[in-house]
């Protein structure tokens, strides 16, 4: 029998609270969704103090729903309302964030250093569709495989793709409703706005909200001690890029482009932006450099050849790598395990780029 929202709520009504009510009658159950056997919902306590005591209650709710026929997966997060009166509770746990993401940024004196992070590398592109997010995730994994302590911040706020590419779909926890505990996968510490929103929900925000969200993800996430934090920027030269470059102590930027002239036109704008904002460009990566036919072995330069290398030489910056179009890379990203996590030829290509960054003192 297919599980429904109504059947889940009926099951949760079986969990009694000390005053004789239940989770549903007290309106503690929020954001309930049921999709092909996967059940997700939030238990929202009246305040953070009560939420600290509701750990066993959250676990009981998760176990009870998991035992229902037709349920294949359950995700229950415990959070707290910003105010309200005390209500029935059980005993302790860490609460996921009750943060409002996307508020106005807080004033700051100048560029800030993210606590515990030695270097911050921004990965940008002049236009979308050149594989910037794929490069970011694989570069993070490749650096982690070389023993670096790596973080990955998905700052592509309008189109966060790292949750899918890194195979993480949980909601981050928060011990106090103010700080966020990031998630981990493939040896990388990860944070993305995509963890905080439904996958299909659009982000319709003005500039100040974007800047506020970026500031929160940099300063309120407990990154721990990292050798390098890779920031996957949105394409173009907008508010997020401006905020990051002006308000954060960046080590430098890496620009990703495909070799055709149209992409290079936009890549030059990204390079010009970083130059204008006094952010060092550490190098360029040419993505989709060529296609190697797996059947006949023929190499085809679908998007042209050498354009990014020529641009790097013109600017006097390194060409960090040239990556071919590769079906397995796309399948790995869609499947949540970046190709760099394996030992294929593409994994070795990313390893060489990571090694160059490490040897150059950039990561």
C-alpha positions in Angstrom: 0.0 0.0 0.0 1.4 3.4 -1.0 2.2 5.7 1.9 0.4 9.1 2.0 0.7 12.3 4.0 -2.5 11.4 5.8 -1.2 7.9 6.8 2.0 9.5 8.1 0.1 12.0 10.2 -2.1 9.3 11.5 1.0 7.3 12.6 2.5 10.4 14.3 -0.7 10.9 16.3 0.3 7.7 18.1 3.2 9.5 19.8 1.8 10.9 23.0 3.2 14.0 24.8 3.1 14.5 28.6 0.0 16.7 28.5 -2.0 14.0 26.7 -1.7 15.6 23.2 0.4 14.5 20.3 2.9 15.8 17.7 0.1 16.6 15.3 -2.4 18.2 17.7 0.3 20.5 19.0 1.2 21.5 15.4 4.8 20.4 15.8 4.9 18.6 12.4 5.9 20.9 9.5 7.0 20.6 5.9 5.8 17.0 5.5 6.5 15.5 2.1 6.0 12.0 0.7 7.6 11.1 -2.6 7.8 7.5 -3.8 8.2 6.0 -0.3 10.6 8.7 0.9 9.2 10.6 3.9 10.6 14.0 5.1 9.3 16.3 7.7 10.3 18.8 10.4 9.5 18.7 14.1 9.4 22.4 15.1 9.6 23.0 18.9 8.3 26.3 20.3 11.8 27.4 21.2 15.5 26.3 21.1 15.5 25.3 24.8 12.6 22.9 24.4 14.1 21.6 21.1 17.3 20.6 23.1 15.1 18.2 25.1 13.2 16.6 22.2 15.9 14.2 20.8 14.2 11.0 21.9 10.9 12.3 20.5 12.4 12.9 17.1 14.0 9.5 17.1 10.7 7.8 18.1 8.9 9.6 15.3 11.6 8.5 12.8 11.5 4.9 13.9 7.7 4.7 13.9 7.4 6.2 10.4 10.2 3.9 9.1 8.2 0.9 10.2 5.2 1.8 8.0 4.5 -0.3 5.0 5.7 1.4 1.8 8.2 3.7 3.5 11.7 3.2 2.1 13.5 6.2 3.7 12.7 8.7 6.4 14.4 12.1 7.2 13.2 13.9 10.3 14.8 17.2 11.4 14.3 18.9 14.7 14.2 22.7 14.8 12.9 25.5 16.9 10.6 28.4 16.4 12.2 31.8 17.0 9.7 32.4 19.9 6.6 31.1 21.6 5.6 29.5 24.9 6.9 26.3 26.4 5.2 23.1 25.4 5.5 19.4 26.3 8.8 17.9 25.6 10.9 14.8 26.1 14.8 14.9 26.3 18.0 16.2 24.4 19.3 16.5 20.9 21.0 18.8 18.4 18.5 20.8 16.4 18.8 21.5 12.7 18.9 25.1 11.7 16.0 27.4 12.3 18.0 30.1 10.4 16.3 32.4 8.0 18.6 32.1 5.0 18.7 35.0 2.6 18.3 38.0 4.9 20.1 41.3 4.5 23.8 41.1 5.1 25.3 42.4 8.3 27.6 45.4 8.1 31.3 44.5 8.4 34.5 46.7 8.5 36.3 45.0 5.6 37.3 41.7 4.0 36.8 38.9 6.5 38.8 35.7 7.0 36.7 32.6 7.5 37.6 31.0 10.8 39.8 27.9 10.5 40.2 28.2 6.7 43.7 28.7 5.3 42.9 29.4 1.7 39.7 30.2 -0.3 39.6 29.4 -4.0 36.7 30.8 -6.1 35.8 28.8 -9.2 34.0 31.0 -11.7 33.0 31.2 -15.3 31.7 33.9 -17.6 28.7 31.8 -18.7 26.7 28.8 -17.6 27.0 25.4 -19.1 30.8 25.2 -19.3 31.1 22.6 -16.4 32.2 24.9 -13.6 30.3 23.0 -10.9 31.6 19.7 -12.2 35.1 21.0 -12.1 34.5 22.4 -8.5 33.2 19.1 -7.1 35.9 16.9 -8.8 38.7 19.3 -7.8 37.5 19.2 -4.2 37.5 15.4 -4.2 40.9 15.3 -5.9 42.5 17.6 -3.4 40.9 15.5 -0.5 42.5 12.4 -2.0 45.9 14.1 -1.8 45.5 14.5 1.9 44.2 18.1 2.0 41.4 19.1 4.3 38.9 20.5 1.8 35.6 22.3 2.0 33.2 23.0 -0.8 30.7 25.9 -0.7 28.0 25.8 -3.3 27.5 29.6 -3.8 25.6 29.1 -7.1 22.5 30.2 -5.2 20.1 30.3 -8.2 21.1 26.8 -9.3 22.7 24.8 -6.5 23.9 21.5 -8.0 26.5 20.3 -5.5 23.9 18.3 -3.4 23.2 16.1 -6.5 26.8 16.0 -7.7 28.2 15.1 -4.2 25.4 12.6 -3.4 24.2 14.4 -0.3 20.5 15.2 0.3 20.3 15.7 4.1 19.4 18.8 5.9 22.3 20.2 8.0 22.0 20.3 11.8 22.4 23.3 14.1 23.3 23.0 17.8 21.9 26.4 18.8 19.8 27.7 15.9 22.6 30.1 15.0 25.5 28.0 13.6 25.2 25.3 10.9 27.0 22.0 11.0 28.0 21.2 7.4 27.7 17.8 5.7 30.4 15.5 4.5 30.9 13.3 1.4 33.9 11.8 -0.4 36.3 13.3 2.2 34.9 16.8 1.6 33.1 19.2 4.0 30.1 20.6 2.1 27.5 23.4 2.4 24.9 24.4 -0.1 21.7 26.5 -0.1 20.3 23.4 -1.9 20.4 21.6 1.5 18.0 24.2 2.9 15.4 24.2 0.1 13.3 21.7 -1.8 15.1 20.6 -4.9 12.6 22.0 -7.3 11.9 25.2 -5.5 13.2 28.3 -7.3 15.2 31.0 -5.5 13.6 34.3 -6.4 15.7 36.8 -4.5 17.1 40.3 -4.9 20.7 41.2 -4.5 20.7 41.9 -0.7 19.2 38.5 0.0 21.9 36.8 -2.1 24.6 38.7 -0.3 23.1 37.8 3.1 22.9 34.1 2.2 26.5 34.1 1.1 27.6 35.8 4.2 25.7 33.3 6.4 27.2 30.3 4.6 30.7 31.7 5.1 30.4 32.8 8.7 27.7 30.7 10.3 28.9 27.3 9.0 31.2 25.5 11.3 33.8 24.7 8.7 36.4 23.4 11.1 40.1 23.5 10.2 40.5 23.4 6.4 43.5 23.7 4.1 41.3 25.0 1.4 37.7 26.1 0.8 36.5 25.8 -2.8 33.6 28.2 -3.6 31.5 27.2 -6.6 30.3 30.6 -7.9 27.3 31.2 -10.1 28.1 32.0 -13.7 28.6 35.6 -14.8 29.7 38.7 -12.9 26.9 39.5 -10.5 26.2 40.2 -6.8 27.6 36.9 -5.4 30.9 37.4 -7.1 31.1 41.0 -6.1 30.3 40.2 -2.4 32.8 37.3 -2.2 35.6 39.3 -3.7 35.1 42.5 -1.7 34.0 41.0 1.6 36.2 37.9 1.9 39.9 37.3 2.0 40.3 35.2 -1.2 43.5 33.4 -2.1 42.5 33.6 -5.8 40.2 32.5 -8.5 40.1 29.8 -11.1 38.2 30.4 -14.3 36.6 27.6 -16.3 35.8 27.9 -20.0 35.2 25.8 -23.1 37.4 26.6 -26.0 35.0 28.1 -28.4 35.0 31.9 -29.1 31.5 32.6 -27.6 32.5 31.0 -24.3 35.8 32.9 -24.3 34.1 36.2 -24.8 32.3 35.7 -21.5 35.3 34.2 -19.8 37.3 37.4 -20.6 34.5 39.3 -18.8 35.0 37.1 -15.7 38.7 37.5 -15.9 38.3 41.3 -16.2 35.9 41.3 -13.2 38.5 39.5 -11.0 41.2 41.9 -12.2 39.0 44.9 -11.4 38.2 43.5 -7.9 41.9 42.9 -7.2 41.4 39.1 -7.0 44.4 37.1 -8.3 43.5 34.6 -11.1 45.5 31.5 -10.3 44.8 29.8 -13.6 42.4 28.7 -16.3 40.9 25.3 -17.0 39.8 24.3 -20.5 36.7 22.0 -20.2 35.2 20.0 -23.0 38.5 20.4 -24.8 38.0 17.4 -27.1 35.9 14.3 -27.6 37.6 10.9 -27.7 35.4 8.4 -29.5 35.4 5.2 -27.4 34.6 3.0 -30.4 37.1 4.2 -33.1 39.5 6.2 -31.0 39.1 9.4 -33.2 39.6 12.7 -31.4 37.2 15.5 -32.3 37.5 19.1 -31.2 33.8 19.8 -31.1 34.1 23.2 -29.4 37.4 24.2 -31.1 40.8 23.7 -29.6 43.4 25.7 -27.8 41.4 28.9 -27.2 41.7 28.8 -23.4 45.4 27.9 -23.6 46.0 30.9 -25.9 44.1 33.2 -23.5 46.1 31.9 -20.5 49.4 32.6 -22.4 48.1 36.1 -23.3 47.3 36.9 -19.7 50.4 35.2 -18.3 48.5 32.8 -16.0 48.8 29.0 -15.9 46.6 26.7 -17.9 45.9 24.3 -15.1 44.4 21.6 -17.2 42.5 20.6 -20.4 39.6 18.2 -19.7 37.8 16.3 -22.5 34.1 15.7 -22.9 33.5 12.5 -21.0 30.3 10.5 -20.6 31.4 8.8 -17.4 32.1 12.2 -15.8 28.5 13.3 -16.5 27.1 10.0 -15.2 29.2 10.1 -12.1 28.0 13.6 -11.3 24.4 12.7 -11.8 24.9 9.7 -9.6 26.4 11.6 -6.7 30.0 10.2 -6.9 32.4 12.5 -8.7 34.6 10.9 -11.2 37.7 12.1 -9.2 36.8 9.7 -6.4 37.8 6.7 -8.7 41.0 5.9 -10.5 40.0 6.3 -14.2 41.9 8.5 -16.7 39.6 11.4 -15.9 40.2 10.9 -12.1 44.0 11.1 -12.9 43.4 14.3 -15.0 41.8 16.0 -11.9 44.6 14.6 -9.7 47.2 16.3 -11.9 45.3 19.6 -11.6 45.1 19.2 -7.8 48.7 18.3 -7.6 49.7 21.4 -9.5 47.7 23.6 -7.1 49.3 21.9 -4.1 52.8 22.2 -5.4 52.1 25.8 -6.3 51.1 26.6 -2.8 47.6 27.5 -3.9 45.7 24.7 -2.1 
